[in-house]
Amino acid sequence: MLKRLGRRIFPQKPLKTLSSIDAYERWAATYPPYAHNPLMQAEESAMRSLMPDLKGRVVLDLACGTGRYARLAAENGAGLVIGLDNSMAMLTGRGAEAGWKAGLATSEAMPLANSSVDVVLCGLALGHLPSLDSSMREIARILKPGGWALVSDFHPFLYLNGARRTFAADEMTYAVEHYVHLYADYHRVAGEAGLRVEQVLEPGLSESSKSPVVIVFRFEKR
């Protein structure tokens, strides 16, 4: 599996790059609601290690897709779980049994009240956006004082070294649009929005790996 993942994230030939909307429209039918490759498994392990107690809390799975983190929050006793995504195709694939509320919205304009959410979980999504500013301001706006946001991204150094976010559909492999956001970018935008960087993890594909594949932030609202 690691060799297959390597061939996909370090493609041997140029791939057609799709917008995130077009990509997830094609991918939705086969996109499972769990971490389905080693990179995602490394990301989820890091996210879990930074996760606060979710029992009784209002939790938002931002850019939820088919609801990987919404399901995790529900399984861990969250009082209310909300999922927001800008892809109707992905939301449709979440399943009626999911046990969480879902809505169509972007991370840059969320239909949620100020200070209404305890924990935001946002996995591997903000790299699809050219700018972090609007999304991070929205995350800060909806979080309660003292609330947390866990945000992960494809590691910028991985991308700068030629790796790409890819998926297979229609017997083809496509790249998904991605924009590099460095640690300094997240730190600056978070601070301007009123969020404090509390912890950062940069896991590799294994415990012994020295090459990080994702970057995971835990922010706290001041």
C-alpha positions as a Markdown table, in Angstrom:
| # | Residue | x | y | z |
|---|---|---|---|---|
| 1 | Met | 0.0 | 0.0 | 0.0 |
| 2 | Leu | 2.9 | 2.4 | 0.8 |
| 3 | Lys | 4.3 | 1.9 | -2.7 |
| 4 | Arg | 0.9 | 2.6 | -4.3 |
| 5 | Leu | 0.5 | 5.7 | -2.1 |
| 6 | Gly | 4.0 | 6.8 | -3.2 |
| 7 | Arg | 3.1 | 6.5 | -6.8 |
| 8 | Arg | 0.0 | 8.5 | -6.3 |
| 9 | Ile | 1.3 | 11.4 | -4.3 |
| 10 | Phe | 4.6 | 11.5 | -6.3 |
| 11 | Pro | 3.1 | 11.0 | -9.8 |
| 12 | Gln | 5.5 | 9.9 | -12.6 |
| 13 | Lys | 3.7 | 12.1 | -15.2 |
| 14 | Pro | 1.7 | 15.3 | -15.1 |
| 15 | Leu | -1.9 | 14.8 | -14.0 |
| 16 | Lys | -5.0 | 16.7 | -14.8 |
| 17 | Thr | -5.8 | 19.0 | -11.9 |
| 18 | Leu | -9.4 | 19.4 | -10.9 |
| 19 | Ser | -11.0 | 22.1 | -8.7 |
| 20 | Ser | -11.9 | 20.7 | -5.3 |
| 21 | Ile | -15.6 | 20.9 | -6.2 |
| 22 | Asp | -15.2 | 19.0 | -9.5 |
| 23 | Ala | -12.8 | 16.5 | -7.8 |
| 24 | Tyr | -15.2 | 15.6 | -4.9 |
| 25 | Glu | -18.1 | 15.4 | -7.3 |
| 26 | Arg | -16.3 | 12.6 | -9.1 |
| 27 | Trp | -14.9 | 11.0 | -6.0 |
| 28 | Ala | -18.0 | 11.0 | -3.8 |
| 29 | Ala | -19.4 | 7.7 | -5.0 |
| 30 | Thr | -16.4 | 5.8 | -3.8 |
| 31 | Tyr | -15.2 | 8.1 | -0.9 |
| 32 | Pro | -15.4 | 6.1 | 2.4 |
| 33 | Pro | -16.1 | 7.8 | 5.7 |
| 34 | Tyr | -12.9 | 6.6 | 7.3 |
| 35 | Ala | -9.1 | 7.1 | 6.9 |
| 36 | His | -8.5 | 5.0 | 3.8 |
| 37 | Asn | -4.8 | 5.4 | 3.1 |
| 38 | Pro | -1.6 | 5.6 | 5.2 |
| 39 | Leu | -1.4 | 9.4 | 4.9 |
| 40 | Met | -4.9 | 9.9 | 6.2 |
| 41 | Gln | -4.3 | 7.3 | 9.0 |
| 42 | Ala | -1.2 | 9.3 | 10.1 |
| 43 | Glu | -3.3 | 12.5 | 10.0 |
| 44 | Glu | -6.1 | 11.0 | 12.0 |
| 45 | Ser | -3.8 | 9.5 | 14.6 |
| 46 | Ala | -2.3 | 13.0 | 15.2 |
| 47 | Met | -5.7 | 14.6 | 15.3 |
| 48 | Arg | -7.0 | 12.1 | 17.9 |
| 49 | Ser | -3.9 | 12.7 | 20.1 |
| 50 | Leu | -4.7 | 16.5 | 20.2 |
| 51 | Met | -8.4 | 16.1 | 20.6 |
| 52 | Pro | -10.0 | 17.4 | 23.8 |
| 53 | Asp | -12.8 | 15.5 | 25.6 |
| 54 | Leu | -15.8 | 15.7 | 23.4 |
| 55 | Lys | -18.5 | 14.5 | 25.8 |
| 56 | Gly | -21.5 | 16.7 | 25.8 |
| 57 | Arg | -19.9 | 19.3 | 23.6 |
| 58 | Val | -21.0 | 21.0 | 20.4 |
| 59 | Val | -18.7 | 19.8 | 17.7 |
| 60 | Leu | -18.4 | 20.9 | 14.1 |
| 61 | Asp | -16.8 | 18.7 | 11.4 |
| 62 | Leu | -15.8 | 21.5 | 9.0 |
| 63 | Ala | -15.5 | 20.4 | 5.3 |
| 64 | Cys | -16.9 | 17.1 | 6.6 |
| 65 | Gly | -17.3 | 15.3 | 3.3 |
| 66 | Thr | -18.8 | 11.9 | 4.2 |
| 67 | Gly | -18.3 | 12.6 | 7.9 |
| 68 | Arg | -15.2 | 11.0 | 9.1 |
| 69 | Tyr | -14.7 | 13.3 | 12.0 |
| 70 | Ala | -18.5 | 13.8 | 12.6 |
| 71 | Arg | -18.8 | 10.1 | 13.2 |
| 72 | Leu | -15.8 | 10.1 | 15.5 |
| 73 | Ala | -17.3 | 12.9 | 17.5 |
| 74 | Ala | -20.7 | 11.2 | 17.8 |
| 75 | Glu | -18.9 | 7.9 | 18.9 |
| 76 | Asn | -17.1 | 9.9 | 21.6 |
| 77 | Gly | -20.2 | 11.3 | 23.2 |
| 78 | Ala | -20.5 | 14.8 | 21.7 |
| 79 | Gly | -23.8 | 16.4 | 22.6 |
| 80 | Leu | -24.4 | 17.9 | 19.2 |
| 81 | Val | -22.5 | 17.1 | 16.0 |
| 82 | Ile | -22.7 | 19.3 | 12.9 |
| 83 | Gly | -21.1 | 18.8 | 9.5 |
| 84 | Leu | -20.6 | 21.4 | 6.9 |
| 85 | Asp | -19.3 | 20.9 | 3.4 |
| 86 | Asn | -19.4 | 22.7 | 0.1 |
| 87 | Ser | -20.0 | 19.5 | -1.9 |
| 88 | Met | -23.5 | 18.2 | -2.0 |
| 89 | Ala | -22.3 | 15.0 | -3.6 |
| 90 | Met | -20.1 | 14.2 | -0.6 |
| 91 | Leu | -22.9 | 15.2 | 1.9 |
| 92 | Thr | -25.3 | 12.9 | 0.0 |
| 93 | Gly | -22.9 | 10.0 | 0.6 |
| 94 | Arg | -22.8 | 10.3 | 4.3 |
| 95 | Gly | -25.7 | 7.9 | 5.0 |
| 96 | Ala | -29.0 | 8.4 | 6.8 |
| 97 | Glu | -27.7 | 6.5 | 9.9 |
| 98 | Ala | -24.9 | 9.0 | 10.5 |
| 99 | Gly | -26.4 | 10.6 | 13.6 |
| 100 | Trp | -25.3 | 14.1 | 12.9 |
| 101 | Lys | -26.7 | 17.2 | 11.3 |
| 102 | Ala | -25.3 | 18.2 | 7.9 |
| 103 | Gly | -25.5 | 21.4 | 5.9 |
| 104 | Leu | -24.2 | 22.8 | 2.6 |
| 105 | Ala | -21.8 | 25.7 | 3.3 |
| 106 | Thr | -18.2 | 26.8 | 2.7 |
| 107 | Ser | -15.6 | 27.3 | 5.5 |
| 108 | Glu | -15.5 | 31.0 | 4.5 |
| 109 | Ala | -19.2 | 31.7 | 5.4 |
| 110 | Met | -20.7 | 29.4 | 7.9 |
| 111 | Pro | -24.4 | 29.6 | 8.9 |
| 112 | Leu | -23.7 | 29.3 | 12.6 |
| 113 | Ala | -24.0 | 31.8 | 15.4 |
| 114 | Asn | -21.2 | 33.6 | 17.1 |
| 115 | Ser | -19.6 | 31.6 | 20.0 |
| 116 | Ser | -21.8 | 28.6 | 19.4 |
| 117 | Val | -19.3 | 25.7 | 18.9 |
| 118 | Asp | -17.0 | 24.1 | 21.5 |
| 119 | Val | -14.7 | 22.2 | 19.1 |
| 120 | Val | -14.0 | 22.5 | 15.4 |
| 121 | Leu | -12.5 | 19.5 | 13.5 |
| 122 | Cys | -11.2 | 20.3 | 10.0 |
| 123 | Gly | -9.3 | 17.6 | 8.3 |
| 124 | Leu | -7.2 | 18.1 | 5.1 |
| 125 | Ala | -9.5 | 20.8 | 3.7 |
| 126 | Leu | -8.0 | 24.3 | 4.0 |
| 127 | Gly | -5.2 | 23.5 | 1.5 |
| 128 | His | -7.9 | 23.6 | -1.2 |
| 129 | Leu | -8.3 | 27.3 | -0.6 |
| 130 | Pro | -5.9 | 30.0 | -2.0 |
| 131 | Ser | -6.2 | 32.0 | 1.3 |
| 132 | Leu | -6.7 | 30.9 | 4.9 |
| 133 | Asp | -7.9 | 34.3 | 6.2 |
| 134 | Ser | -11.7 | 34.1 | 5.8 |
| 135 | Ser | -11.9 | 30.5 | 7.0 |
| 136 | Met | -9.8 | 31.1 | 10.1 |
| 137 | Arg | -11.8 | 34.2 | 10.9 |
| 138 | Glu | -15.0 | 32.2 | 10.6 |
| 139 | Ile | -13.6 | 29.4 | 12.8 |
| 140 | Ala | -12.7 | 32.0 | 15.5 |
| 141 | Arg | -16.1 | 33.6 | 15.2 |
| 142 | Ile | -18.1 | 30.5 | 15.8 |
| 143 | Leu | -15.9 | 29.1 | 18.6 |
| 144 | Lys | -16.8 | 29.8 | 22.2 |
| 145 | Pro | -14.1 | 31.5 | 24.3 |
| 146 | Gly | -11.8 | 28.7 | 25.4 |
| 147 | Gly | -12.9 | 26.5 | 22.6 |
| 148 | Trp | -10.5 | 24.5 | 20.3 |
| 149 | Ala | -10.0 | 24.0 | 16.6 |
| 150 | Leu | -8.0 | 21.1 | 15.3 |
| 151 | Val | -6.9 | 21.8 | 11.7 |
| 152 | Ser | -4.8 | 19.5 | 9.5 |
| 153 | Asp | -3.3 | 20.1 | 6.1 |
| 154 | Phe | -1.2 | 18.3 | 3.5 |
| 155 | His | 2.4 | 19.1 | 4.6 |
| 156 | Pro | 3.7 | 22.1 | 2.7 |
| 157 | Phe | 7.2 | 20.6 | 2.3 |
| 158 | Leu | 5.7 | 17.4 | 0.8 |
| 159 | Tyr | 3.9 | 19.5 | -1.8 |
| 160 | Leu | 7.0 | 21.7 | -2.5 |
| 161 | Asn | 9.0 | 18.5 | -3.1 |
| 162 | Gly | 6.6 | 17.4 | -5.9 |
| 163 | Ala | 3.9 | 15.4 | -4.1 |
| 164 | Arg | 0.3 | 16.0 | -5.1 |
| 165 | Arg | -3.1 | 15.2 | -3.6 |
| 166 | Thr | -4.6 | 12.7 | -5.9 |
| 167 | Phe | -7.6 | 10.3 | -6.3 |
| 168 | Ala | -8.7 | 7.7 | -8.9 |
| 169 | Ala | -12.0 | 7.8 | -10.7 |
| 170 | Asp | -13.3 | 6.7 | -14.1 |
| 171 | Glu | -10.1 | 4.6 | -14.6 |
| 172 | Met | -8.0 | 7.8 | -14.3 |
| 173 | Thr | -5.9 | 9.4 | -11.6 |
| 174 | Tyr | -6.5 | 13.1 | -11.0 |
| 175 | Ala | -4.7 | 15.8 | -8.9 |
| 176 | Val | -6.9 | 18.0 | -6.7 |
| 177 | Glu | -6.2 | 21.7 | -6.5 |
| 178 | His | -4.0 | 22.5 | -3.6 |
| 179 | Tyr | -2.3 | 25.7 | -2.3 |
| 180 | Val | 0.7 | 25.7 | 0.0 |
| 181 | His | 0.2 | 27.3 | 3.4 |
| 182 | Leu | 3.3 | 27.3 | 5.6 |
| 183 | Tyr | 3.4 | 27.2 | 9.4 |
| 184 | Ala | 4.0 | 30.9 | 9.4 |
| 185 | Asp | 0.8 | 31.5 | 7.4 |
| 186 | Tyr | -1.3 | 29.6 | 9.9 |
| 187 | His | 0.4 | 31.3 | 12.8 |
| 188 | Arg | -0.2 | 34.7 | 11.4 |
| 189 | Val | -3.8 | 34.2 | 10.3 |
| 190 | Ala | -4.7 | 32.5 | 13.6 |
| 191 | Gly | -3.2 | 35.3 | 15.7 |
| 192 | Glu | -5.1 | 37.9 | 13.7 |
| 193 | Ala | -8.3 | 36.0 | 14.2 |
| 194 | Gly | -7.9 | 35.6 | 17.9 |
| 195 | Leu | -6.7 | 32.0 | 18.0 |
| 196 | Arg | -3.6 | 30.8 | 19.8 |
| 197 | Val | -1.5 | 28.0 | 18.4 |
| 198 | Glu | -1.4 | 25.5 | 21.3 |
| 199 | Gln | 0.3 | 22.5 | 19.7 |
| 200 | Val | 1.6 | 21.4 | 16.3 |
| 201 | Leu | 2.3 | 17.9 | 15.1 |
| 202 | Glu | 4.0 | 16.8 | 11.9 |
| 203 | Pro | 3.6 | 13.1 | 11.6 |
| 204 | Gly | 5.2 | 10.9 | 9.0 |
| 205 | Leu | 3.8 | 7.6 | 7.5 |
| 206 | Ser | 5.4 | 5.7 | 10.4 |
| 207 | Glu | 6.9 | 6.5 | 13.8 |
| 208 | Ser | 10.4 | 6.1 | 12.5 |
| 209 | Ser | 9.8 | 8.3 | 9.4 |
| 210 | Lys | 11.7 | 11.6 | 9.4 |
| 211 | Ser | 9.6 | 13.0 | 6.5 |
| 212 | Pro | 6.3 | 14.6 | 7.6 |
| 213 | Val | 3.3 | 14.1 | 5.4 |
| 214 | Val | 0.8 | 16.3 | 7.2 |
| 215 | Ile | 0.8 | 19.2 | 9.6 |
| 216 | Val | -1.8 | 19.3 | 12.4 |
| 217 | Phe | -2.6 | 22.3 | 14.5 |
| 218 | Arg | -4.5 | 22.7 | 17.8 |
| 219 | Phe | -5.8 | 26.3 | 18.2 |
| 220 | Glu | -7.5 | 27.7 | 21.3 |
| 221 | Lys | -9.8 | 30.7 | 21.2 |
| 222 | Arg | -8.6 | 33.4 | 23.5 |
